[in-house]
């Protein structure tokens, strides 16, 4: 015979579990915050806003874009890591998230334990972008200028220790030149200075630069992938332009707080992949030399582990430090 105490405990568990399942099934029932840990105007901003529109269309809930730049993306990512694991806080990260794992040994969160990947949205080559006022039509011209005037040629980045910084440092080391690094707080503030030639070069995801390149305000002279990009076949790779073996790839990944329930992770993944594969978003990404991906959460986690190891090696070889 079942005791009354056991029966009450079983009933309480059933009601609690049922309420939790119902809550998950009703997800989302309120607006979702999508944290962008970079300044407005960059590739992350464009990707997040398009994803947000797709989510709103599918769920009828507002997606609030919340820019929280600073500290190499740590401020925004930390907010996400410490948010309630209920699916109502997302964060879109780029390679700086993997870079920080080595560059900043005292992060306020564990990049693998405290955040759960939903999917890698897309991967893309960086564009080797120069000011149209710089007398360089190709990578060999840049190398010649830099060798003729050591440290007088400068390159911008979206921040000290960012992917654009490390891509520039890797180029300088492999090309055997000395250039001056000029860090900014995000990609957006770089663009007007690059157009006016206050800074000469930026290696940055093409998604944020393509409209300025097409308008003739900036000049793309190469891509950083191992192979040419199908949507821009006339642009050579850096590797074939005088720096053999050079390769750097950008990416965008959606994360949620760790311990987010599996049903919510699955729902977010399914809707994210649907958005990524939609005709208009896939076309927008492809035109910027970006390859839509939409892999599984496990594949995204494995990808992140590989990226942490890859960028960690670059950081140690270049002896990059942050203040």
SVG drawing of the C-alpha trace seen along z (x, -y; Angstrom):
<svg xmlns="http://www.w3.org/2000/svg" viewBox="-2 -62 64 64">
<polyline fill="none" stroke="black" stroke-width="0.4" points="0.0,0.0 1.4,-3.4 1.9,-5.7 0.1,-9.1 3.4,-10.9 4.8,-9.2 1.6,-9.9 1.8,-13.6 5.5,-13.7 4.7,-12.0 1.8,-14.4 4.0,-17.5 6.7,-16.2 4.2,-15.5 2.7,-19.0 6.1,-20.7 7.5,-18.7 4.3,-19.3 4.5,-23.0 8.1,-23.1 7.2,-21.2 4.3,-23.4 6.5,-26.5 9.0,-25.1 6.2,-24.2 4.8,-27.7 8.3,-29.2 8.6,-31.9 5.8,-33.8 7.6,-37.2 10.2,-39.3 13.7,-37.9 16.9,-39.8 19.6,-39.3 22.9,-40.7 25.5,-41.9 28.8,-42.4 30.1,-44.7 29.3,-48.2 26.5,-48.9 27.3,-48.8 29.4,-45.6 28.7,-42.2 27.4,-40.9 24.8,-43.7 23.6,-42.8 23.3,-39.1 21.6,-39.5 19.0,-41.9 18.1,-39.6 17.9,-36.6 15.7,-38.7 13.3,-39.6 13.0,-35.9 12.4,-34.9 9.7,-37.6 8.0,-36.5 8.0,-32.9 7.0,-33.4 5.2,-36.7 7.5,-37.9 9.7,-41.0 13.5,-40.4 15.3,-43.3 18.8,-43.9 20.9,-44.9 24.4,-46.2 26.8,-45.8 30.3,-46.4 33.5,-46.6 36.4,-44.7 36.9,-42.7 33.2,-41.5 33.6,-40.2 31.0,-42.6 28.2,-41.5 29.1,-37.8 29.3,-37.9 25.8,-39.3 24.6,-36.4 26.5,-33.8 25.0,-35.1 21.4,-35.5 18.6,-33.2 18.9,-29.9 15.4,-30.2 15.9,-30.9 15.1,-34.6 18.7,-35.8 20.8,-35.1 24.2,-36.4 25.9,-36.4 29.7,-36.0 32.5,-35.9 36.1,-34.6 36.9,-37.0 35.0,-34.7 37.5,-31.9 40.4,-34.3 39.5,-35.5 39.8,-32.0 43.6,-32.3 44.1,-36.0 42.2,-36.6 43.0,-33.9 40.8,-35.5 37.5,-35.7 34.5,-36.1 32.9,-33.1 34.0,-29.8 33.5,-30.0 32.8,-26.3 30.9,-25.6 28.8,-28.7 27.4,-29.1 25.7,-26.6 26.0,-26.9 22.9,-26.9 24.6,-26.9 27.3,-28.5 25.3,-30.8 27.9,-31.2 31.6,-31.3 33.3,-33.8 36.7,-35.0 37.9,-38.2 38.4,-41.0 41.8,-42.6 40.5,-46.2 42.5,-49.3 41.8,-53.0 41.2,-54.0 43.9,-56.7 46.5,-54.2 48.7,-53.6 48.3,-49.9 46.3,-47.9 47.2,-44.4 48.8,-42.7 52.3,-42.8 52.0,-46.6 51.1,-46.7 54.1,-44.6 56.4,-46.8 55.1,-50.0 55.5,-48.5 59.0,-47.4 60.0,-50.8 58.5,-52.6 58.6,-50.3 55.8,-51.0 54.5,-54.0 51.8,-51.9 49.1,-51.3 46.3,-48.8 43.1,-49.1 41.2,-46.6 38.0,-46.3 39.9,-46.2 43.2,-45.1 43.2,-41.3 40.3,-41.0 40.2,-38.7 41.0,-41.6 44.0,-42.5 45.4,-39.0 44.7,-38.6 46.8,-41.8 49.6,-40.6 49.6,-37.2 49.9,-39.0 52.8,-41.2 54.7,-38.3 54.2,-36.0 54.9,-38.9 58.0,-40.0 56.9,-43.6 56.4,-46.0 53.1,-47.9 51.5,-49.9 48.3,-48.6 45.5,-51.1 42.8,-49.6 39.2,-50.9 36.1,-50.1 34.4,-48.0 34.2,-48.0 31.8,-50.8 34.1,-53.6 36.9,-52.3 35.1,-52.8 35.1,-56.6 38.7,-56.7 39.6,-54.1 37.7,-56.0 39.6,-59.2 42.9,-57.3 43.5,-58.2 44.2,-54.4 45.3,-52.5 44.3,-48.8 41.8,-46.6 41.4,-42.8 37.8,-42.4 34.7,-40.2 33.5,-41.2 29.9,-41.4 30.5,-44.7 32.5,-46.2 30.9,-45.0 28.5,-48.0 31.4,-50.4 33.5,-48.3 30.7,-48.3 30.2,-52.0 33.9,-52.6 34.5,-54.1 36.9,-51.3 39.0,-48.9 39.1,-45.1 42.4,-43.7 42.2,-40.1 40.3,-37.6 41.9,-35.6 40.4,-32.2 42.4,-29.3 40.4,-29.5 38.8,-32.3 35.2,-33.2 32.7,-32.1 30.7,-35.4 33.9,-37.4 36.0,-35.3 38.2,-38.2 39.6,-38.8 42.7,-36.7 43.6,-35.1 46.3,-36.6 48.1,-33.3 48.3,-33.5 49.3,-37.2 52.7,-36.8 52.0,-35.3 51.9,-31.5 50.0,-29.7 48.1,-32.7 44.5,-31.9 42.0,-33.5 38.3,-32.7 35.5,-34.6 32.3,-33.2 29.1,-34.0 27.7,-31.7 24.6,-31.9 25.0,-31.1 22.6,-30.9 23.4,-30.7 24.6,-27.3 22.0,-24.9 19.3,-26.2 16.8,-23.3 17.3,-20.9 13.8,-21.4 14.4,-25.2 17.9,-24.7 16.3,-22.4 13.6,-24.9 16.1,-27.8 18.3,-25.6 15.4,-24.6 14.2,-28.1 17.8,-29.4 18.5,-26.9 15.2,-27.7 16.2,-31.4 19.8,-30.8 18.5,-28.6 15.8,-31.1 16.3,-32.5 16.7,-36.2 19.1,-35.6 21.2,-33.0 21.4,-35.4 22.4,-38.3 25.2,-36.2 26.3,-34.8 26.6,-38.2 29.1,-39.2 31.2,-36.1 29.7,-34.3 28.8,-30.6 25.6,-29.9 26.1,-26.9 23.5,-26.1 25.2,-23.1 24.0,-21.2 24.7,-22.4 27.2,-19.6 29.0,-20.4 29.0,-24.1 30.7,-23.2 33.3,-21.0 33.9,-23.9 34.4,-26.3 37.0,-24.0 39.0,-23.8 38.9,-27.6 40.1,-28.1 43.1,-25.9 43.8,-27.6 43.7,-31.2 45.5,-30.2 48.5,-29.2 48.5,-32.5 48.4,-34.5 51.3,-32.6 53.4,-32.8 52.8,-36.6 53.1,-37.2 49.9,-39.3 48.9,-40.8 46.0,-43.0 46.2,-45.7"/>
</svg>
